[in-house]
């Protein structure tokens, strides 16, 4: 009588140490419409996708929509995965594309942006006081408005490099663009943000 060997279920390792064979298993199973593989991919990367979508859209509801869309379309999208980039970069690239559909809903993209103020490098100002807090809220609103007016490609480059803290090379993998193009878009995004903020101050 032949007995089947019992195989322990695969365990996904932390994000910082994902082995290639683990990703290969995921890709194979996702292409076969495995709900288990989809659930594992969601458990592993949904927060990463959510953070990126939130920073691209500055709207919690829209970011959640992007998360749902990314994983709903993943079994179909993964058929285009060729392994030339990491699986996480592939997943984030889908999130970038999906966020484009939500970018027009600028009226919903408002939140308290003191955190953004810090991430953009506006540090070292006066200690907290009512006038300073008001200034930070006003600056945050202006920054949000300016970001909404950037072309999508420039916005993606700015968010990935300046807010996510990725290198131009890492951003290039996610945005599916040459590294030089990312650097060019980032340069123009920074300049346009400065110009937009200067215009608002003049008004």
C-alpha positions in Angstrom: 0.0 0.0 0.0 1.4 3.3 -1.1 1.2 6.2 1.4 1.3 9.8 0.4 4.0 12.0 2.0 2.6 14.7 4.1 3.8 18.1 3.1 3.7 20.9 5.6 2.0 24.0 4.3 4.3 26.7 3.0 4.9 29.6 5.3 5.6 33.0 3.9 8.6 34.7 5.5 8.7 38.3 6.7 8.8 40.9 3.9 12.6 41.5 4.4 13.5 37.9 3.7 11.2 36.4 1.0 13.0 33.6 -0.8 12.7 33.2 -4.5 11.1 29.7 -4.3 8.4 31.2 -2.1 7.5 33.8 -4.7 7.7 31.1 -7.4 5.1 29.0 -5.4 2.9 32.1 -5.1 3.0 32.9 -8.8 2.3 29.4 -9.9 -0.6 29.0 -7.5 -2.1 32.4 -8.3 -2.0 31.6 -12.0 -4.1 28.5 -11.1 -6.7 30.7 -9.3 -5.7 29.4 -5.9 -7.7 31.1 -3.2 -5.1 30.1 -0.6 -2.3 31.8 -2.5 -4.4 34.9 -2.9 -5.1 35.0 0.8 -1.4 34.6 1.6 -0.5 37.4 -0.8 -3.2 39.6 0.7 -2.0 38.9 4.3 1.6 39.6 3.3 1.3 42.7 1.2 -2.1 44.4 1.7 -0.7 46.9 4.2 2.2 47.8 1.9 -0.2 48.4 -1.0 -2.6 50.4 1.3 0.2 52.7 2.5 1.4 53.4 -1.1 -2.2 54.0 -2.3 -2.9 56.3 0.6 0.2 58.4 -0.1 -0.7 58.6 -3.8 -4.3 59.5 -3.2 -4.5 61.1 0.3 -7.9 59.6 0.7 -8.6 56.6 3.0 -11.7 55.3 1.1 -10.0 55.6 -2.3 -6.9 53.8 -1.0 -9.0 51.0 0.3 -10.7 50.7 -3.1 -7.2 50.4 -4.7 -6.3 47.6 -2.2 -9.4 45.6 -3.1 -8.9 46.2 -6.8 -5.2 45.1 -6.7 -6.0 41.8 -5.1 -9.2 41.2 -7.0 -7.3 41.4 -10.3 -4.1 39.8 -9.1 -4.8 36.2 -10.4 -5.4 37.6 -13.9 -2.6 40.2 -13.7 0.0 37.7 -12.5 -0.1 35.9 -15.8 1.9 38.8 -17.1 4.6 38.4 -14.4 7.9 37.5 -16.0 10.1 37.7 -12.9 12.3 40.5 -14.2 11.4 42.5 -11.1 10.5 41.3 -7.6 7.0 40.2 -6.9 6.4 43.0 -4.4 7.5 45.6 -7.0 5.1 43.9 -9.5 2.3 44.2 -7.0 3.1 47.9 -6.2 3.2 48.6 -9.9 -0.4 47.4 -10.1 -1.3 49.7 -7.2 0.2 52.6 -9.0 -1.8 51.9 -12.2 -5.0 51.4 -10.2 -4.5 54.7 -8.3 -4.6 56.5 -11.6 -8.3 55.8 -11.8 -8.9 57.5 -8.5 -6.7 60.5 -9.0 -9.4 62.7 -10.4 -11.5 62.6 -7.2 -9.4 65.5 -5.7 -12.3 66.8 -3.7 -12.2 63.8 -1.4 -8.4 64.0 -0.9 -8.1 66.1 2.2 -6.8 65.2 5.6 -4.7 66.7 8.3 -1.2 66.8 6.7 1.1 67.6 9.5 2.8 64.3 8.9 3.2 65.1 5.2 4.7 68.5 6.2 7.3 66.6 8.2 8.0 64.1 5.4 8.6 66.9 2.9 11.3 68.2 5.1 9.6 71.1 6.8 11.3 70.6 10.2 13.0 72.8 12.7 10.4 75.5 12.9 9.1 77.1 16.1 7.9 75.0 19.1 4.2 74.1 19.1 1.9 76.9 19.7 -1.6 77.9 18.3 -0.2 80.1 15.6 2.3 77.4 14.5 -0.3 74.7 14.5 -2.5 76.9 12.3 0.5 77.5 10.0 1.1 73.8 9.7 -2.5 73.0 8.8 -2.5 75.8 6.2 0.8 74.5 4.7 -0.5 71.0 4.7 -3.7 72.0 2.8 -1.5 73.9 0.2 0.8 70.9 -0.2 -2.2 68.6 -0.7 -3.7 71.0 -3.3 -0.4 71.2 -5.1 0.1 67.4 -5.2 -3.3 67.0 -6.7 -2.3 69.2 -9.6 0.8 67.3 -10.5 0.6 65.0 -13.6 0.2 61.4 -12.4 3.6 60.2 -13.5 5.3 63.1 -11.6 3.1 62.5 -8.6 4.1 58.8 -8.6 7.8 59.6 -8.8 7.5 62.2 -6.0 5.6 59.9 -3.6 7.8 56.9 -4.2 11.1 58.8 -3.8 10.3 61.6 -1.4 7.6 60.1 0.8 8.1 56.3 0.5 11.9 56.9 0.7 12.7 54.6 -2.2 15.7 55.0 -4.5 15.2 56.1 -8.1 16.1 52.5 -9.1 13.5 51.0 -6.8 10.9 53.5 -8.0 11.8 52.7 -11.6 10.9 49.0 -11.1 7.5 49.9 -9.6 6.6 52.5 -12.2 8.0 50.4 -15.1 10.1 53.3 -16.3 13.8 53.9 -16.8 15.6 55.2 -13.7 16.7 58.3 -15.7 13.0 59.0 -16.4 12.1 58.7 -12.7 14.9 61.2 -11.9 13.6 63.6 -14.5 10.0 63.3 -13.3 11.1 63.9 -9.8 13.0 67.0 -10.8 10.0 68.4 -12.6 7.7 67.4 -9.7 9.8 69.3 -7.1 10.1 72.4 -9.4 6.3 72.4 -10.1 5.5 72.0 -6.4 7.7 75.0 -5.5 6.0 77.0 -8.3 2.5 76.1 -7.2 3.2 76.9 -3.6 4.8 80.2 -4.6 1.7 81.1 -6.6 -0.6 80.3 -3.7 1.5 82.5 -1.4 1.4 85.3 -3.9 -2.4 85.1 -4.1 
